[in-house]
Amino acid sequence: MKKDTKLGLFLSLFVLIGFPVVFVVISLLTGQWDTFIIGFPASSAAGIMGVWIAIRQIKKERKGD
């Protein structure tokens, strides 16, 4: 696995897991749950898409070796 692919997978997992946690913390501190309701689906979609593309790239790299 190349260094760029590892970085892409790490960042995608961070977006998938880290951003919703940030949105929950912001919502808990402010009491405005609109932030979470709007941010969660967007960050989840971006994270899932990024993980999917990174895994596809890892499989392509393994086939090439």
N, CA, C and O atoms as a Tripos MOL2 file, in Angstrom:
@<TRIPOS>MOLECULE
protein
  260   259    65     0     0
PROTEIN
NO_CHARGES

@<TRIPOS>ATOM
      1 N           0.8540   -1.1660    0.0000 N.3       1 MET1
      2 CA          0.0000    0.0000    0.0000 C.3       1 MET1
      3 C           0.9070    1.2380    0.0000 C.2       1 MET1
      4 O           1.8380    1.3530    0.7980 O.2       1 MET1
      5 N           0.6060    2.1410   -0.9080 N.am      2 LYS2
      6 CA          1.4030    3.3580   -1.0270 C.3       2 LYS2
      7 C           1.0790    4.3290    0.1010 C.2       2 LYS2
      8 O           0.0410    4.2430    0.7570 O.2       2 LYS2
      9 N           2.0070    5.2520    0.2980 N.am      3 LYS3
     10 CA          1.8470    6.2430    1.3640 C.3       3 LYS3
     11 C           0.6210    7.1230    1.1240 C.2       3 LYS3
     12 O          -0.1030    7.4530    2.0640 O.2       3 LYS3
     13 N           0.3870    7.5070   -0.1440 N.am      4 ASP4
     14 CA         -0.7580    8.3480   -0.4680 C.3       4 ASP4
     15 C          -2.0780    7.6330   -0.2010 C.2       4 ASP4
     16 O          -3.0430    8.2540    0.2440 O.2       4 ASP4
     17 N          -2.1210    6.3400   -0.4680 N.am      5 THR5
     18 CA         -3.3390    5.5680   -0.2380 C.3       5 THR5
     19 C          -3.6310    5.4500    1.2530 C.2       5 THR5
     20 O          -4.7830    5.5400    1.6770 O.2       5 THR5
     21 N          -2.5850    5.2490    2.0420 N.am      6 LYS6
     22 CA         -2.7620    5.1880    3.4980 C.3       6 LYS6
     23 C          -3.2880    6.5150    4.0310 C.2       6 LYS6
     24 O          -4.1760    6.5460    4.8840 O.2       6 LYS6
     25 N          -2.7350    7.6040    3.5220 N.am      7 LEU7
     26 CA         -3.1770    8.9300    3.9530 C.3       7 LEU7
     27 C          -4.6380    9.1630    3.5670 C.2       7 LEU7
     28 O          -5.4190    9.6960    4.3550 O.2       7 LEU7
     29 N          -4.9960    8.7640    2.3580 N.am      8 GLY8
     30 CA         -6.3790    8.9160    1.9090 C.3       8 GLY8
     31 C          -7.3490    8.1110    2.7560 C.2       8 GLY8
     32 O          -8.4270    8.5930    3.1020 O.2       8 GLY8
     33 N          -6.9730    6.9000    3.0860 N.am      9 LEU9
     34 CA         -7.8240    6.0540    3.9340 C.3       9 LEU9
     35 C          -7.9380    6.6490    5.3360 C.2       9 LEU9
     36 O          -9.0270    6.6760    5.9090 O.2       9 LEU9
     37 N          -6.8300    7.1230    5.8880 N.am     10 PHE10
     38 CA         -6.8550    7.7300    7.2150 C.3      10 PHE10
     39 C          -7.7540    8.9690    7.2460 C.2      10 PHE10
     40 O          -8.5680    9.1270    8.1560 O.2      10 PHE10
     41 N          -7.6040    9.8380    6.2560 N.am     11 LEU11
     42 CA         -8.4150   11.0560    6.2200 C.3      11 LEU11
     43 C          -9.8930   10.7360    6.0270 C.2      11 LEU11
     44 O         -10.7540   11.3930    6.6110 O.2      11 LEU11
     45 N         -10.1840    9.7370    5.2170 N.am     12 SER12
     46 CA        -11.5800    9.3420    5.0150 C.3      12 SER12
     47 C         -12.1920    8.8010    6.2940 C.2      12 SER12
     48 O         -13.3390    9.1110    6.6160 O.2      12 SER12
     49 N         -11.4430    8.0020    7.0170 N.am     13 LEU13
     50 CA        -11.9370    7.4820    8.2980 C.3      13 LEU13
     51 C         -12.0960    8.6020    9.3150 C.2      13 LEU13
     52 O         -13.0210    8.5860   10.1270 O.2      13 LEU13
     53 N         -11.1860    9.5800    9.2680 N.am     14 PHE14
     54 CA        -11.3160   10.7220   10.1740 C.3      14 PHE14
     55 C         -12.5890   11.5070    9.8750 C.2      14 PHE14
     56 O         -13.2970   11.9190   10.7940 O.2      14 PHE14
     57 N         -12.8810   11.7140    8.5890 N.am     15 VAL15
     58 CA        -14.1100   12.4280    8.2110 C.3      15 VAL15
     59 C         -15.3290   11.6140    8.6270 C.2      15 VAL15
     60 O         -16.3160   12.1730    9.1050 O.2      15 VAL15
     61 N         -15.2650   10.3030    8.4480 N.am     16 LEU16
     62 CA        -16.3980    9.4390    8.7690 C.3      16 LEU16
     63 C         -16.6570    9.3820   10.2800 C.2      16 LEU16
     64 O         -17.8110    9.3500   10.7090 O.2      16 LEU16
     65 N         -15.6040    9.3710   11.0760 N.am     17 ILE17
     66 CA        -15.7610    9.2120   12.5240 C.3      17 ILE17
     67 C         -15.5900   10.5410   13.2760 C.2      17 ILE17
     68 O         -16.3640   10.8500   14.1820 O.2      17 ILE17
     69 N         -14.5900   11.3080   12.9000 N.am     18 GLY18
     70 CA        -14.2430   12.5120   13.6570 C.3      18 GLY18
     71 C         -15.2210   13.6600   13.4950 C.2      18 GLY18
     72 O         -15.5670   14.3210   14.4740 O.2      18 GLY18
     73 N         -15.6670   13.9050   12.2790 N.am     19 PHE19
     74 CA        -16.5630   15.0360   12.0550 C.3      19 PHE19
     75 C         -17.8940   14.8830   12.7960 C.2      19 PHE19
     76 O         -18.3490   15.8480   13.4100 O.2      19 PHE19
     77 N         -18.5400   13.7050   12.7650 N.am     20 PRO20
     78 CA        -19.7750   13.5920   13.5500 C.3      20 PRO20
     79 C         -19.5450   13.8330   15.0430 C.2      20 PRO20
     80 O         -20.4050   14.3950   15.7210 O.2      20 PRO20
     81 N         -18.3950   13.4120   15.5510 N.am     21 VAL21
     82 CA        -18.0950   13.6620   16.9630 C.3      21 VAL21
     83 C         -17.9810   15.1640   17.2090 C.2      21 VAL21
     84 O         -18.4780   15.6680   18.2160 O.2      21 VAL21
     85 N         -17.3320   15.8750   16.2970 N.am     22 VAL22
     86 CA        -17.2130   17.3340   16.4270 C.3      22 VAL22
     87 C         -18.5990   17.9820   16.4050 C.2      22 VAL22
     88 O         -18.8790   18.8830   17.1950 O.2      22 VAL22
     89 N         -19.4660   17.5190   15.4940 N.am     23 PHE23
     90 CA        -20.8120   18.0720   15.4100 C.3      23 PHE23
     91 C         -21.6210   17.7920   16.6810 C.2      23 PHE23
     92 O         -22.4100   18.6350   17.1080 O.2      23 PHE23
     93 N         -21.4340   16.6330   17.2790 N.am     24 VAL24
     94 CA        -22.1380   16.3160   18.5320 C.3      24 VAL24
     95 C         -21.6440   17.2260   19.6520 C.2      24 VAL24
     96 O         -22.4420   17.7390   20.4360 O.2      24 VAL24
     97 N         -20.3390   17.4240   19.7260 N.am     25 VAL25
     98 CA        -19.7860   18.2870   20.7720 C.3      25 VAL25
     99 C         -20.3020   19.7120   20.6080 C.2      25 VAL25
    100 O         -20.7080   20.3440   21.5840 O.2      25 VAL25
    101 N         -20.2870   20.2190   19.3760 N.am     26 ILE26
    102 CA        -20.8000   21.5690   19.1300 C.3      26 ILE26
    103 C         -22.2730   21.6620   19.5080 C.2      26 ILE26
    104 O         -22.7020   22.6420   20.1160 O.2      26 ILE26
    105 N         -23.0390   20.6500   19.1490 N.am     27 SER27
    106 CA        -24.4730   20.6520   19.4630 C.3      27 SER27
    107 C         -24.7180   20.5870   20.9670 C.2      27 SER27
    108 O         -25.6290   21.2410   21.4750 O.2      27 SER27
    109 N         -23.9240   19.8120   21.6740 N.am     28 LEU28
    110 CA        -24.0690   19.7300   23.1260 C.3      28 LEU28
    111 C         -23.7100   21.0540   23.8020 C.2      28 LEU28
    112 O         -24.3750   21.4690   24.7510 O.2      28 LEU28
    113 N         -22.6740   21.7070   23.3180 N.am     29 LEU29
    114 CA        -22.2450   22.9630   23.9230 C.3      29 LEU29
    115 C         -23.2050   24.1150   23.6370 C.2      29 LEU29
    116 O         -23.4520   24.9530   24.5040 O.2      29 LEU29
    117 N         -23.7440   24.1530   22.4210 N.am     30 THR30
    118 CA        -24.6040   25.2740   22.0470 C.3      30 THR30
    119 C         -26.0750   24.9930   22.2740 C.2      30 THR30
    120 O         -26.8690   25.9220   22.4240 O.2      30 THR30
    121 N         -26.4490   23.7250   22.3020 N.am     31 GLY31
    122 CA        -27.8560   23.3660   22.4460 C.3      31 GLY31
    123 C         -28.6350   23.4650   21.1470 C.2      31 GLY31
    124 O         -29.8520   23.2820   21.1380 O.2      31 GLY31
    125 N         -27.9510   23.7520   20.0580 N.am     32 GLN32
    126 CA        -28.6020   23.8410   18.7520 C.3      32 GLN32
    127 C         -28.3090   22.5590   17.9720 C.2      32 GLN32
    128 O         -27.2130   22.3850   17.4400 O.2      32 GLN32
    129 N         -29.2720   21.6890   17.9120 N.am     33 TRP33
    130 CA        -29.0790   20.3970   17.2800 C.3      33 TRP33
    131 C         -29.1980   20.4630   15.7620 C.2      33 TRP33
    132 O         -28.9960   19.4610   15.0770 O.2      33 TRP33
    133 N         -29.5250   21.6340   15.2400 N.am     34 ASP34
    134 CA        -29.5410   21.7910   13.7860 C.3      34 ASP34
    135 C         -28.1520   21.5470   13.2030 C.2      34 ASP34
    136 O         -28.0210   21.0200   12.0980 O.2      34 ASP34
    137 N         -27.1300   21.9270   13.9380 N.am     35 THR35
    138 CA        -25.7540   21.7140   13.4840 C.3      35 THR35
    139 C         -25.4940   20.2390   13.2470 C.2      35 THR35
    140 O         -24.9160   19.8610   12.2280 O.2      35 THR35
    141 N         -25.9150   19.4150   14.1760 N.am     36 PHE36
    142 CA        -25.7050   17.9670   14.0370 C.3      36 PHE36
    143 C         -26.5700   17.3910   12.9340 C.2      36 PHE36
    144 O         -26.1090   16.5720   12.1390 O.2      36 PHE36
    145 N         -27.8230   17.8160   12.8860 N.am     37 ILE37
    146 CA        -28.7640   17.2760   11.9010 C.3      37 ILE37
    147 C         -28.3200   17.5950   10.4800 C.2      37 ILE37
    148 O         -28.4840   16.7730    9.5780 O.2      37 ILE37
    149 N         -27.7620   18.7790   10.2760 N.am     38 ILE38
    150 CA        -27.2900   19.1610    8.9430 C.3      38 ILE38
    151 C         -25.9120   18.5790    8.6440 C.2      38 ILE38
    152 O         -25.6580   18.1500    7.5180 O.2      38 ILE38
    153 N         -25.0260   18.5570    9.6240 N.am     39 GLY39
    154 CA        -23.6520   18.1360    9.3980 C.3      39 GLY39
    155 C         -23.4450   16.6370    9.3180 C.2      39 GLY39
    156 O         -22.5720   16.1740    8.5840 O.2      39 GLY39
    157 N         -24.2240   15.8760   10.0520 N.am     40 PHE40
    158 CA        -24.0120   14.4300   10.0940 C.3      40 PHE40
    159 C         -24.2020   13.7440    8.7430 C.2      40 PHE40
    160 O         -23.3190   12.9930    8.3290 O.2      40 PHE40
    161 N         -25.3080   13.9650    8.0390 N.am     41 PRO41
    162 CA        -25.4590   13.2830    6.7540 C.3      41 PRO41
    163 C         -24.3850   13.6710    5.7330 C.2      41 PRO41
    164 O         -23.9160   12.8290    4.9670 O.2      41 PRO41
    165 N         -24.0050   14.9310    5.7280 N.am     42 ALA42
    166 CA        -22.9880   15.3800    4.7750 C.3      42 ALA42
    167 C         -21.6300   14.7520    5.0700 C.2      42 ALA42
    168 O         -20.9590   14.2730    4.1560 O.2      42 ALA42
    169 N         -21.2230   14.7510    6.3260 N.am     43 SER43
    170 CA        -19.9250   14.1710    6.6700 C.3      43 SER43
    171 C         -19.9440   12.6490    6.5130 C.2      43 SER43
    172 O         -18.9340   12.0520    6.1410 O.2      43 SER43
    173 N         -21.0710   12.0320    6.7910 N.am     44 SER44
    174 CA        -21.1760   10.5810    6.6100 C.3      44 SER44
    175 C         -21.0700   10.2050    5.1390 C.2      44 SER44
    176 O         -20.3750    9.2510    4.7870 O.2      44 SER44
    177 N         -21.7480   10.9440    4.2920 N.am     45 ALA45
    178 CA        -21.6850   10.6650    2.8570 C.3      45 ALA45
    179 C         -20.2650   10.8500    2.3270 C.2      45 ALA45
    180 O         -19.7770   10.0240    1.5560 O.2      45 ALA45
    181 N         -19.6070   11.9230    2.7340 N.am     46 ALA46
    182 CA        -18.2400   12.1800    2.2830 C.3      46 ALA46
    183 C         -17.2850   11.1140    2.8160 C.2      46 ALA46
    184 O         -16.4090   10.6500    2.0860 O.2      46 ALA46
    185 N         -17.4450   10.7250    4.0710 N.am     47 GLY47
    186 CA        -16.5750    9.7130    4.6650 C.3      47 GLY47
    187 C         -16.7510    8.3500    4.0330 C.2      47 GLY47
    188 O         -15.7690    7.6640    3.7470 O.2      47 GLY47
    189 N         -17.9920    7.9510    3.8110 N.am     48 ILE48
    190 CA        -18.2440    6.6430    3.1970 C.3      48 ILE48
    191 C         -17.7030    6.6000    1.7750 C.2      48 ILE48
    192 O         -17.1040    5.6070    1.3640 O.2      48 ILE48
    193 N         -17.9150    7.6760    1.0270 N.am     49 MET49
    194 CA        -17.4070    7.7300   -0.3380 C.3      49 MET49
    195 C         -15.8800    7.6760   -0.3440 C.2      49 MET49
    196 O         -15.2910    6.9760   -1.1670 O.2      49 MET49
    197 N         -15.2390    8.4030    0.5590 N.am     50 GLY50
    198 CA        -13.7790    8.3900    0.6230 C.3      50 GLY50
    199 C         -13.2210    7.0340    0.9980 C.2      50 GLY50
    200 O         -12.2420    6.5810    0.4050 O.2      50 GLY50
    201 N         -13.8290    6.3800    1.9720 N.am     51 VAL51
    202 CA        -13.3750    5.0400    2.3650 C.3      51 VAL51
    203 C         -13.5650    4.0620    1.2180 C.2      51 VAL51
    204 O         -12.6910    3.2340    0.9610 O.2      51 VAL51
    205 N         -14.6780    4.1460    0.5340 N.am     52 TRP52
    206 CA        -14.9630    3.2530   -0.5800 C.3      52 TRP52
    207 C         -13.9110    3.4250   -1.6880 C.2      52 TRP52
    208 O         -13.3960    2.4390   -2.2160 O.2      52 TRP52
    209 N         -13.5990    4.6680   -2.0320 N.am     53 ILE53
    210 CA        -12.6070    4.9260   -3.0800 C.3      53 ILE53
    211 C         -11.2150    4.4720   -2.6280 C.2      53 ILE53
    212 O         -10.4690    3.8980   -3.4220 O.2      53 ILE53
    213 N         -10.8580    4.7190   -1.3710 N.am     54 ALA54
    214 CA         -9.5470    4.3080   -0.8660 C.3      54 ALA54
    215 C          -9.4090    2.7850   -0.8800 C.2      54 ALA54
    216 O          -8.3580    2.2650   -1.2530 O.2      54 ALA54
    217 N         -10.4470    2.0740   -0.4820 N.am     55 ILE55
    218 CA        -10.3890    0.6060   -0.4880 C.3      55 ILE55
    219 C         -10.2800    0.0780   -1.9150 C.2      55 ILE55
    220 O          -9.5380   -0.8690   -2.1740 O.2      55 ILE55
    221 N         -11.0160    0.6870   -2.8350 N.am     56 ARG56
    222 CA        -10.9040    0.2910   -4.2490 C.3      56 ARG56
    223 C          -9.4800    0.5000   -4.7620 C.2      56 ARG56
    224 O          -8.9510   -0.3380   -5.4920 O.2      56 ARG56
    225 N          -8.8670    1.6110   -4.3840 N.am     57 GLN57
    226 CA         -7.4950    1.8950   -4.8170 C.3      57 GLN57
    227 C          -6.5170    0.8960   -4.2110 C.2      57 GLN57
    228 O          -5.5880    0.4550   -4.8880 O.2      57 GLN57
    229 N          -6.7100    0.5380   -2.9590 N.am     58 ILE58
    230 CA         -5.8390   -0.4540   -2.3160 C.3      58 ILE58
    231 C          -5.9450   -1.7900   -3.0350 C.2      58 ILE58
    232 O          -4.9330   -2.4590   -3.2490 O.2      58 ILE58
    233 N          -7.1590   -2.1900   -3.4120 N.am     59 LYS59
    234 CA         -7.3360   -3.4520   -4.1370 C.3      59 LYS59
    235 C          -6.6550   -3.4060   -5.4950 C.2      59 LYS59
    236 O          -6.0630   -4.3980   -5.9220 O.2      59 LYS59
    237 N          -6.7290   -2.2640   -6.1850 N.am     60 LYS60
    238 CA         -6.0510   -2.1170   -7.4790 C.3      60 LYS60
    239 C          -4.5390   -2.2310   -7.3160 C.2      60 LYS60
    240 O          -3.8720   -2.8650   -8.1330 O.2      60 LYS60
    241 N          -3.9980   -1.6220   -6.2680 N.am     61 GLU61
    242 CA         -2.5640   -1.6810   -6.0300 C.3      61 GLU61
    243 C          -2.1120   -3.1020   -5.7090 C.2      61 GLU61
    244 O          -1.0300   -3.5150   -6.1250 O.2      61 GLU61
    245 N          -2.9100   -3.8360   -4.9930 N.am     62 ARG62
    246 CA         -2.5460   -5.2180   -4.6580 C.3      62 ARG62
    247 C          -2.5890   -6.1170   -5.8900 C.2      62 ARG62
    248 O          -1.7670   -7.0240   -6.0240 O.2      62 ARG62
    249 N          -3.5360   -5.8750   -6.7850 N.am     63 LYS63
    250 CA         -3.6060   -6.6560   -8.0200 C.3      63 LYS63
    251 C          -2.3970   -6.3950   -8.9050 C.2      63 LYS63
    252 O          -1.9020   -7.2960   -9.5820 O.2      63 LYS63
    253 N          -1.9300   -5.1550   -8.8900 N.am     64 GLY64
    254 CA         -0.7960   -4.7750   -9.7240 C.3      64 GLY64
    255 C           0.5270   -5.3410   -9.2480 C.2      64 GLY64
    256 O           1.4630   -5.4670  -10.0370 O.2      64 GLY64
    257 N           0.6230   -5.6870   -7.9640 N.am     65 ASP65
    258 CA          1.8900   -6.2070   -7.4150 C.3      65 ASP65
    259 C           2.0990   -7.6430   -7.7450 C.2      65 ASP65
    260 O           3.1120   -8.2250   -7.3570 O.2      65 ASP65
@<TRIPOS>BOND
     1     1     2 1
     2     2     3 1
     3     3     4 2
     4     3     5 am
     5     5     6 1
     6     6     7 1
     7     7     8 2
     8     7     9 am
     9     9    10 1
    10    10    11 1
    11    11    12 2
    12    11    13 am
    13    13    14 1
    14    14    15 1
    15    15    16 2
    16    15    17 am
    17    17    18 1
    18    18    19 1
    19    19    20 2
    20    19    21 am
    21    21    22 1
    22    22    23 1
    23    23    24 2
    24    23    25 am
    25    25    26 1
    26    26    27 1
    27    27    28 2
    28    27    29 am
    29    29    30 1
    30    30    31 1
    31    31    32 2
    32    31    33 am
    33    33    34 1
    34    34    35 1
    35    35    36 2
    36    35    37 am
    37    37    38 1
    38    38    39 1
    39    39    40 2
    40    39    41 am
    41    41    42 1
    42    42    43 1
    43    43    44 2
    44    43    45 am
    45    45    46 1
    46    46    47 1
    47    47    48 2
    48    47    49 am
    49    49    50 1
    50    50    51 1
    51    51    52 2
    52    51    53 am
    53    53    54 1
    54    54    55 1
    55    55    56 2
    56    55    57 am
    57    57    58 1
    58    58    59 1
    59    59    60 2
    60    59    61 am
    61    61    62 1
    62    62    63 1
    63    63    64 2
    64    63    65 am
    65    65    66 1
    66    66    67 1
    67    67    68 2
    68    67    69 am
    69    69    70 1
    70    70    71 1
    71    71    72 2
    72    71    73 am
    73    73    74 1
    74    74    75 1
    75    75    76 2
    76    75    77 am
    77    77    78 1
    78    78    79 1
    79    79    80 2
    80    79    81 am
    81    81    82 1
    82    82    83 1
    83    83    84 2
    84    83    85 am
    85    85    86 1
    86    86    87 1
    87    87    88 2
    88    87    89 am
    89    89    90 1
    90    90    91 1
    91    91    92 2
    92    91    93 am
    93    93    94 1
    94    94    95 1
    95    95    96 2
    96    95    97 am
    97    97    98 1
    98    98    99 1
    99    99   100 2
   100    99   101 am
   101   101   102 1
   102   102   103 1
   103   103   104 2
   104   103   105 am
   105   105   106 1
   106   106   107 1
   107   107   108 2
   108   107   109 am
   109   109   110 1
   110   110   111 1
   111   111   112 2
   112   111   113 am
   113   113   114 1
   114   114   115 1
   115   115   116 2
   116   115   117 am
   117   117   118 1
   118   118   119 1
   119   119   120 2
   120   119   121 am
   121   121   122 1
   122   122   123 1
   123   123   124 2
   124   123   125 am
   125   125   126 1
   126   126   127 1
   127   127   128 2
   128   127   129 am
   129   129   130 1
   130   130   131 1
   131   131   132 2
   132   131   133 am
   133   133   134 1
   134   134   135 1
   135   135   136 2
   136   135   137 am
   137   137   138 1
   138   138   139 1
   139   139   140 2
   140   139   141 am
   141   141   142 1
   142   142   143 1
   143   143   144 2
   144   143   145 am
   145   145   146 1
   146   146   147 1
   147   147   148 2
   148   147   149 am
   149   149   150 1
   150   150   151 1
   151   151   152 2
   152   151   153 am
   153   153   154 1
   154   154   155 1
   155   155   156 2
   156   155   157 am
   157   157   158 1
   158   158   159 1
   159   159   160 2
   160   159   161 am
   161   161   162 1
   162   162   163 1
   163   163   164 2
   164   163   165 am
   165   165   166 1
   166   166   167 1
   167   167   168 2
   168   167   169 am
   169   169   170 1
   170   170   171 1
   171   171   172 2
   172   171   173 am
   173   173   174 1
   174   174   175 1
   175   175   176 2
   176   175   177 am
   177   177   178 1
   178   178   179 1
   179   179   180 2
   180   179   181 am
   181   181   182 1
   182   182   183 1
   183   183   184 2
   184   183   185 am
   185   185   186 1
   186   186   187 1
   187   187   188 2
   188   187   189 am
   189   189   190 1
   190   190   191 1
   191   191   192 2
   192   191   193 am
   193   193   194 1
   194   194   195 1
   195   195   196 2
   196   195   197 am
   197   197   198 1
   198   198   199 1
   199   199   200 2
   200   199   201 am
   201   201   202 1
   202   202   203 1
   203   203   204 2
   204   203   205 am
   205   205   206 1
   206   206   207 1
   207   207   208 2
   208   207   209 am
   209   209   210 1
   210   210   211 1
   211   211   212 2
   212   211   213 am
   213   213   214 1
   214   214   215 1
   215   215   216 2
   216   215   217 am
   217   217   218 1
   218   218   219 1
   219   219   220 2
   220   219   221 am
   221   221   222 1
   222   222   223 1
   223   223   224 2
   224   223   225 am
   225   225   226 1
   226   226   227 1
   227   227   228 2
   228   227   229 am
   229   229   230 1
   230   230   231 1
   231   231   232 2
   232   231   233 am
   233   233   234 1
   234   234   235 1
   235   235   236 2
   236   235   237 am
   237   237   238 1
   238   238   239 1
   239   239   240 2
   240   239   241 am
   241   241   242 1
   242   242   243 1
   243   243   244 2
   244   243   245 am
   245   245   246 1
   246   246   247 1
   247   247   248 2
   248   247   249 am
   249   249   250 1
   250   250   251 1
   251   251   252 2
   252   251   253 am
   253   253   254 1
   254   254   255 1
   255   255   256 2
   256   255   257 am
   257   257   258 1
   258   258   259 1
   259   259   260 2
@<TRIPOS>SUBSTRUCTURE
     1 MET1         2 RESIDUE 1 A MET
     2 LYS2         6 RESIDUE 1 A LYS
     3 LYS3        10 RESIDUE 1 A LYS
     4 ASP4        14 RESIDUE 1 A ASP
     5 THR5        18 RESIDUE 1 A THR
     6 LYS6        22 RESIDUE 1 A LYS
     7 LEU7        26 RESIDUE 1 A LEU
     8 GLY8        30 RESIDUE 1 A GLY
     9 LEU9        34 RESIDUE 1 A LEU
    10 PHE10       38 RESIDUE 1 A PHE
    11 LEU11       42 RESIDUE 1 A LEU
    12 SER12       46 RESIDUE 1 A SER
    13 LEU13       50 RESIDUE 1 A LEU
    14 PHE14       54 RESIDUE 1 A PHE
    15 VAL15       58 RESIDUE 1 A VAL
    16 LEU16       62 RESIDUE 1 A LEU
    17 ILE17       66 RESIDUE 1 A ILE
    18 GLY18       70 RESIDUE 1 A GLY
    19 PHE19       74 RESIDUE 1 A PHE
    20 PRO20       78 RESIDUE 1 A PRO
    21 VAL21       82 RESIDUE 1 A VAL
    22 VAL22       86 RESIDUE 1 A VAL
    23 PHE23       90 RESIDUE 1 A PHE
    24 VAL24       94 RESIDUE 1 A VAL
    25 VAL25       98 RESIDUE 1 A VAL
    26 ILE26      102 RESIDUE 1 A ILE
    27 SER27      106 RESIDUE 1 A SER
    28 LEU28      110 RESIDUE 1 A LEU
    29 LEU29      114 RESIDUE 1 A LEU
    30 THR30      118 RESIDUE 1 A THR
    31 GLY31      122 RESIDUE 1 A GLY
    32 GLN32      126 RESIDUE 1 A GLN
    33 TRP33      130 RESIDUE 1 A TRP
    34 ASP34      134 RESIDUE 1 A ASP
    35 THR35      138 RESIDUE 1 A THR
    36 PHE36      142 RESIDUE 1 A PHE
    37 ILE37      146 RESIDUE 1 A ILE
    38 ILE38      150 RESIDUE 1 A ILE
    39 GLY39      154 RESIDUE 1 A GLY
    40 PHE40      158 RESIDUE 1 A PHE
    41 PRO41      162 RESIDUE 1 A PRO
    42 ALA42      166 RESIDUE 1 A ALA
    43 SER43      170 RESIDUE 1 A SER
    44 SER44      174 RESIDUE 1 A SER
    45 ALA45      178 RESIDUE 1 A ALA
    46 ALA46      182 RESIDUE 1 A ALA
    47 GLY47      186 RESIDUE 1 A GLY
    48 ILE48      190 RESIDUE 1 A ILE
    49 MET49      194 RESIDUE 1 A MET
    50 GLY50      198 RESIDUE 1 A GLY
    51 VAL51      202 RESIDUE 1 A VAL
    52 TRP52      206 RESIDUE 1 A TRP
    53 ILE53      210 RESIDUE 1 A ILE
    54 ALA54      214 RESIDUE 1 A ALA
    55 ILE55      218 RESIDUE 1 A ILE
    56 ARG56      222 RESIDUE 1 A ARG
    57 GLN57      226 RESIDUE 1 A GLN
    58 ILE58      230 RESIDUE 1 A ILE
    59 LYS59      234 RESIDUE 1 A LYS
    60 LYS60      238 RESIDUE 1 A LYS
    61 GLU61      242 RESIDUE 1 A GLU
    62 ARG62      246 RESIDUE 1 A ARG
    63 LYS63      250 RESIDUE 1 A LYS
    64 GLY64      254 RESIDUE 1 A GLY
    65 ASP65      258 RESIDUE 1 A ASP
